[in-house]
Amino acid sequence: MDSLKDIESRSSSSEEMIVEYIDAMELLHIYAQNNIKVIGWEGWIKYSNGSLGHS
C-alpha cells in the first residue's frame, strides 16, 4: 500500500492530483480511512503524444 506522498510524487501535475486508475483507487481508500471528502472528480486522458486532456 502506497502512502499519500508516494502517490503525490507520481501525479502528472503539481497543482492537482492527476494520477492513474490504481493510484486513484488507493487515494479513495486513504481518504476514506481519514474521513476526507472528495468534492470533485473528473477523468483525464493521456494521449499518445503525452499530453493530458478531458474526454
LINHU-V920636 format. One record per pair of residues at least 24 apart in sequence whose C-alpha atoms are under 6 Angstrom apart, sorted by the first residue. I is the first residue (numbers start at 1). GAP is how many residues later the second one is. D is the distance in Angstrom with one decimal. If there is no record, write none. Layout:
I | GAP | D
I | GAP | D
This chain:
none
